[in-house]
């Protein structure tokens, strides 16, 4: 997996450009800015939420296939548009809800036309998905997704051990999450903060634990000194925010 930028910085920039932090406006300029603000080499791993067969969803001549995708790393949801081939064939036809695929942003172009965007979103019962045309290729992530689902059936100790080999990617408890996910992330962050007066309360850190492009869990940690004694705290969670391991030390 290639992550060229600090994840929280990338997500915040993408959210600002895409209008996630303010009112949505379906203008062509906004969609263009959204695409330009996203690093074209950033690989996006997605779980398919819904897919529609070939049809004329945008009102423009010619049929297309559309899919609503839920990306990893809490990026804004993506609606992928693929022109239908002969006989209604489509590159998305192999994917159904619950399967997974990936592509780089360089494999897509921004869909143009606010009326078409609105119609496509309505067809998928989504009001805010970032609409992109597929110009490159999709890669199936079925094996990785199956491995992730198996991981969640392991014991807490086994999960904690596997999380220890994952790649850590900095995330922000507020900027990188939404809804209930934000509540869990902020609680994890606060769990390692020191609220009493200390000469060095430390700097709490929250990271996503990533394997093969998918988030397997999260870790919150902090180290500092209080009343001339060192302390260390860390918590490990699986991707469902279930606590699988914790450690507290103080002198």
C-alpha positions in Angstrom: 0.0 0.0 0.0 1.3 3.5 -0.9 0.4 6.4 1.3 2.5 9.4 0.1 1.0 11.9 2.6 0.2 11.9 6.3 -3.3 10.4 6.3 -5.0 13.0 8.5 -3.6 15.8 6.3 -4.7 14.1 3.1 -8.2 13.4 4.5 -8.6 17.0 5.8 -7.5 18.4 2.4 -9.8 16.1 0.5 -12.7 16.8 2.9 -12.3 20.6 2.5 -12.1 20.4 -1.2 -15.0 18.0 -1.5 -17.2 20.2 0.7 -17.5 17.7 3.5 -17.0 20.4 6.1 -19.6 22.7 4.7 -22.7 23.0 2.5 -22.6 20.8 -0.6 -22.7 22.5 -4.1 -22.9 20.3 -7.2 -20.9 22.6 -9.5 -18.5 21.3 -12.1 -15.8 23.5 -10.5 -16.3 22.0 -7.1 -16.0 18.4 -8.5 -12.8 19.4 -10.4 -11.2 20.9 -7.3 -12.1 17.7 -5.4 -10.2 15.5 -7.9 -7.2 17.8 -8.2 -6.9 17.9 -4.4 -6.6 14.1 -4.2 -3.1 12.6 -4.8 -3.5 10.6 -8.0 -1.2 7.9 -6.7 -3.3 7.3 -3.6 -4.8 3.8 -3.8 -8.3 3.5 -2.5 -9.6 0.2 -1.1 -13.4 0.0 -1.1 -16.2 -2.3 0.1 -19.1 -2.2 -2.3 -22.4 -1.1 -0.8 -24.6 -1.1 -3.8 -24.4 -1.7 -7.6 -26.8 -1.1 -10.4 -26.9 -2.9 -13.8 -26.5 -1.0 -17.1 -29.0 1.8 -17.6 -29.3 5.5 -18.5 -28.9 7.0 -15.1 -27.5 10.4 -16.0 -30.0 11.3 -18.7 -27.1 11.6 -21.3 -27.1 9.4 -24.3 -25.6 6.0 -23.6 -25.9 3.6 -20.7 -23.6 3.3 -17.8 -23.2 1.1 -14.7 -22.8 2.7 -11.3 -21.7 1.5 -7.8 -21.7 3.0 -4.4 -18.4 2.3 -2.6 -17.4 2.7 1.0 -13.7 3.5 1.1 -11.2 2.6 3.9 -9.6 5.4 6.0 -13.0 7.1 6.3 -12.8 9.0 3.0 -16.0 10.3 1.6 -18.1 7.6 -0.1 -17.4 7.2 -3.8 -19.8 6.6 -6.7 -18.1 5.0 -9.6 -19.5 5.4 -13.1 -18.5 3.0 -15.9 -19.8 3.2 -19.5 -21.7 0.1 -20.3 -20.2 -2.2 -23.0 -21.8 -4.2 -25.7 -25.0 -6.0 -24.6 -25.0 -4.1 -21.3 -21.7 -5.6 -20.1 -19.9 -3.7 -17.4 -16.6 -3.8 -15.5 -18.5 -3.5 -12.2 -20.8 -6.5 -12.9 -18.4 -8.9 -11.1 -18.9 -7.0 -7.8 -21.9 -7.2 -5.4 -22.6 -5.7 -2.1 -20.1 -6.8 0.5 -17.3 -7.5 -2.0 -14.2 -5.3 -2.3 -12.2 -3.6 -5.0 -9.5 -1.0 -5.3 -8.1 1.6 -7.7 -5.9 4.7 -7.7 -7.3 8.1 -8.1 -5.3 8.3 -11.3 -7.6 5.6 -12.7 -10.7 7.9 -12.5 -11.8 11.3 -13.9 -14.3 13.7 -12.3 -17.8 13.2 -13.6 -19.1 16.4 -15.2 -22.6 17.8 -15.0 -24.5 18.7 -11.9 -27.9 17.3 -13.1 -26.2 13.9 -13.9 -24.6 13.8 -10.5 -27.9 14.4 -8.8 -29.6 11.6 -10.8 -26.8 9.1 -10.2 -26.8 9.8 -6.5 -30.6 9.4 -6.4 -30.3 6.0 -8.2 -28.1 4.8 -5.4 -30.0 6.5 -2.6 -26.9 8.6 -1.7 -26.8 12.3 -1.4 -23.2 13.1 -1.0 -21.0 10.5 -2.8 -18.0 11.8 -4.8 -18.9 10.9 -8.4 -16.0 9.7 -10.6 -15.7 8.0 -14.0 -13.5 4.9 -14.1 -10.8 5.3 -16.7 -8.4 2.6 -15.6 -8.7 -0.8 -14.1 -10.2 -2.3 -10.9 -8.4 -4.8 -8.7 -10.4 -7.4 -6.7 -9.6 -7.4 -3.0 -11.7 -10.5 -2.2 -8.8 -12.4 -0.6 -7.8 -9.5 1.6 -11.4 -8.8 2.7 -11.8 -12.5 3.6 -8.7 -12.3 5.7 -10.0 -9.3 7.5 -13.3 -10.9 8.2 -11.5 -14.0 9.6 -9.3 -11.7 11.8 -12.4 -10.4 13.6 -13.3 -14.0 14.7 -10.0 -14.4 16.5 -9.5 -14.1 20.3 -8.5 -10.7 21.7 -5.0 -11.9 22.3 -4.6 -13.2 18.8 -6.0 -10.0 17.4 -3.6 -7.9 19.5 -0.7 -10.0 18.3 -1.6 -9.5 14.6 -2.2 -5.7 15.2 1.4 -5.5 16.4 2.7 -6.3 12.9 0.4 -3.7 11.2 1.6 -0.4 9.7 0.7 2.6 11.8 -0.8 5.6 10.0 -1.6 8.8 12.0 -5.2 9.7 12.2 -7.1 12.6 13.9 -9.9 11.7 16.2 -12.2 14.4 14.9 -11.1 15.2 11.3 -10.8 11.6 10.1 -14.0 10.2 11.4 -17.7 10.8 11.3 -20.8 10.0 13.4 -20.4 7.1 15.8 -16.9 6.4 14.5 -15.9 9.9 15.7 -17.3 9.2 19.1 -15.3 6.0 19.5 -12.1 7.6 18.1 -12.3 10.6 20.5 -13.0 8.3 23.5 -9.9 6.3 22.6 -7.8 9.4 22.3 -9.1 10.8 25.6 -8.4 7.4 27.4 -4.6 8.0 27.2 -4.7 11.8 27.9 -3.4 13.0 31.3 -5.8 15.5 32.8 -4.1 16.2 36.2 -1.3 18.8 36.5 2.0 17.3 35.3 5.3 18.7 34.2 5.1 16.6 31.0 1.6 15.3 30.2 2.9 13.8 27.0 1.4 14.0 23.5 -1.4 11.5 22.9 -1.3 9.7 19.5 -4.0 7.9 17.7 -3.1 5.7 14.7 -4.9 3.4 12.3 -3.4 -0.1 12.1 -3.3 -1.0 8.4 -2.6 -4.3 6.6 -2.8 -4.8 2.9 -4.7 -1.5 2.5 -7.4 -2.2 5.0 -7.8 -0.9 8.5 -7.6 -3.8 11.0 -7.7 -1.7 14.1 -6.5 1.4 16.0 -4.0 2.2 18.7 -4.0 5.1 21.2 -0.8 5.8 23.2 0.9 8.4 25.4 4.2 8.7 27.3 5.3 11.5 29.7 6.3 12.3 33.2 4.2 13.3 36.2 5.6 14.3 39.6 9.1 13.3 38.4 7.9 9.8 37.5 7.5 8.4 34.0 4.2 7.0 32.7 3.2 5.0 29.6 -0.3 4.2 28.4 -1.6 2.4 25.3 -4.8 0.9 24.1 -5.3 -1.4 21.1 -8.7 -1.8 19.4 -9.9 -3.8 16.5 -11.7 -2.0 13.6 -15.0 -2.3 15.4 -13.4 -0.4 18.3 -13.5 -3.4 20.6 -10.6 -3.1 23.1 -8.3 -6.1 22.6 -5.3 -5.0 24.7 -4.1 -2.3 27.0 -1.1 -1.3 29.1 -0.6 1.2 31.9 2.7 1.9 33.7 3.7 4.6 36.1 6.6 5.2 38.5 
